[in-house]
């Protein structure tokens, strides 16, 4: 079950990355981020009854959930800025850096074991990632500012930290339910983006809530995807879950070709095939 749920998350994530770029063509980065999280929080309000149960003995976890929210707050600012300026297929491949980061963190912080299959899978995934960055004539992207590459890498690190939090929260001994985690971290995240707007005195166009229909679509996909991921974390280990989630790159590459008419699709697909082979080996 956790394999299926991890794969579903990966597909939904790939779809979200493509839709994020479409949303950013109509609204500013902070508008998309704020309305995206606000609507996501509205969609999880039906779980409020379960969420308040956290005060019956587990309220000390709220601080750590707030920390996770802050990590995502930073990660999304970096990733949305990168998505706005990078070809989406290239972003999808770069985003796979989190495979290595998350795997290392899970080994150090969660005590997961590195088997030979997992190691071979990670090497193949890394090879696919390096190919798209090192081979310019074969299909790499020309003229990409270094700062956007750095933003993607910062986002990958922050998202990897969040994935470790997710696995830790979903351990049976914490007593935290998926509904509680999703409700409270979206609550804190929405609050952080709202304070960001207030403190920086950023003007936002509230009509984008209904004019930019990509934003509510993002929120729906996000809520469903995160629910799948949290449930998968109940039984699956972080390393194989992270490998399976990278099927998102296929969706972003195809989306880049179909929606944005991006070039070098054949080379990117070849890189993705190497990555997918790594995923299959790593989780068998």
N, C-alpha and C positions, 0 to 999 in steps of 0.2 A: 504493500500500500504506500509506504513512504517513497518508493521509487517513482510510482505514478504521480504522487502529489508533488514531488520535486520537479519532475518533468513538466507538469502542468504550470508550476510557478515559472519555470524557465521560459516556456512558450509565452505566457502572459507578460513576463518581463520584456521579452523581445518586442512584443506588440506595443507595450508602454513606451519603450525607447523611441520607436518610430512615431508614435502619436505625440510624444513630448515635443519632438522637433516640429511637428505640424502645429501644435498649440503655441509654440514660441514664435511662430510666424505671425500670429494674431495678437499676442499679448506679451508684456514684458516678463522677464524671468521671475521677478518677485510676485507679480500677479498670478502667474501659473502656479508657483510654489504655494502661495497663501490659499488661493481658491481650491487648489488640488487637495491640500491637507484639510481645509475646512469642510469640504464636501465629503471627504473620506471619513472625517469624524462624525458628520451628520449620519452617514450610512451605518455607523456602528453604534449609534445611540440606542437601538433596540437591546443592546447588551448591557445597558447601564445598570440593570438590576443585578446582574452577575458581577459587574465591575465594582460596585460598592461593597461587595462581600469581601473585598481585599482588606477592608478595615477590621475584619474579624480575625486578627492575628497575623496578617501578612502585610500590614501597612508599611512596615520597614522596607519593603521592596520598592516602594514608590520612588524613593530617592534614586535607586539604581535604574529604574525605568526612565526617570527624568534624564539621567546621564545618557542612556541609550538614545533618547529623543534628541539630546544635544549633539550626539555623534552623527545622527542622521541629518539634523539641521545643517551641519557643516558639509556633510557628504553631498546632499542634494544641491546646495548652492554651487558647489564645485562641478558636479556632474551636469546640471542644467546649463551652466555657463559654457561647458565644453560641448554639449550637444548642440547648442545654438550655433556654434562656429565650426564644428567638425562634420565631415561626411558621416552619416549615421552608421554605415557599414564599418568604417574605420574605427569609430567610437566603440562599436560592439566588440570588435576584436581586442582593442586596448583594454576594455573593461574586464576582459578575462584575466588580467593581472591578479585579480582578487583570488584566483584559484591558488596561486602560490602563497600569497599573504595569509589567506584563511587557513590553509593547510598547516603552515608553520605555527600560527597562533593556536590552532587546535591541538597540535602536538605538544606545545609548551604549556598551555593553560588548561586544557581539558584532559591531557594524558592519553589521547588517542594513539593508536599504534600505526606505524607506517609499514604496510606490507609491500612485497615486491610488485604486485599488481598495481597498487596505488602509486608507487614510485614511478613505474613505467608510464602509467596514465598521466601523471603530472609532467613528466619529461615531454611526452607528445603534445600535451596542451601548451606547454611553454614553447616548444618548437614552432607550433602553428602561430603563436603570438609573435615570436621573433621574426619569422618569415615575412609577415606583413609589414614589419617595421624596418627590416634591413634590406629587402629587395625592392629597390626603387623602380628599376626598369620592368620588373615582372609584374608590378601591380601596387607598389606602395604609393602613398599619397605625397605629392610634392607641395612645398610651400606652407606647411602647417606650423604655426608659431609654437615654440617650445612651451610657452606658458599654458596652452590648452592641454598638452601632453601631461604637464605637471598637475593640472587640475584633475585630470582623469585618474592619475596615480594616487593623489590625495583622497579622492572619492573612493577609490578601490580600498585603500587602507581603512578609511572610516567605516565603509560598508562591511569590511571583514571583521572589524571590532564589533559591529552590531550583530553580525552572525554568531559570534561567540556568545554575546549577551543572550541571543534568542535561545541557543541550545542550553545555556545555563538556567534561564528562566523556565524552560519547558521540562526540566527534570522533575520527576514525580514528587520528590521530597520537598520542593518549594511550595507545592499546593496552588500554584498560579495557573489559571485556566487560559486558554487561547483568547477567549473573549476579554478577560481582564487585561491581558498584555496589550491587545490591539486597541482597546478603548483608551487606556491610560497613556500609552505612548503617543497616540494620535492627539489626545487632549493636550499633552505637553508640547508636542510639535507644532500644533496650531497656535498655541499661545506664544511660542518662540517666534514664529514668523509674524504674528500680529505685533509683538513688541519690536521686532526688527523694523517694521513699517512705521510704527509710532516714533521710535527713537531716531531713525534716519529721516523722518518726515517725508516719506515717499508717497506720492499721489498714486492711487490705484483707481482704475475704472471698474466700478461695481457691476456695470452692465455686462462685463465680460463673463459673469457667472452664467448668463444665458446666451450671449452672443458667440462666445467661443465654446462650442459644444464639445470640443476635444477634451476640455477640462473635466466635465462630469464623467466622460467615458474613461479617462485616466483613473479617476477616483474609484469607479466600479471595478476596473481590472485590478487596481491596487489592493482593494479590500479583499477580493476573492483570492488573489495571489498570495497575500500575506497569511490568510487563513490556511491555505494549503501548506505553506512553508512551516508555520508554527506547529501544525499537526504532524508534519513529517519529522520535525525535530524531536517529537516524543520518543520515536523508536530508532530513527536513522542516525548514523554518525555524521559529523560535520563534513569530513573530507569527501565521502562519496556523494553527499547531498550537494556540495559545492560543485563537484564535477558534473553531475547531472544537470544542474541549473544552467550550465554553459550552453545548453541547446538553444538558449536565447540568441546566440550569435547567428544561427541560421536564419532566424526571423528578421534580425536587423539587417543582415546582408541582402536578403530577398526584398525587404522593405525599402532599402536604399536604392535598389535597382528599379523596382516597380513604381514606387511613389516619387522618389527624387531623381530618377534617371542617372544614378551614379555610375561611374565607369569602373573598369578593372574587376568586373563581377566574377569572371572565370578564375582569376588568381585568388580572390577572396574566398571563393567557394572551395578551392583547393586547400587553402589554409584551414578553413572550417572543417573539411573532411579529416585533416590530420588531428584537429582538436577533438572531433567527435570520436575518432578511433581511440584517443586517449581516454575519453569519458567511458567508453564501452569496456576498455581493459581495466580501468580503475575501479569499476563497480561490479565486476563479474564475481 
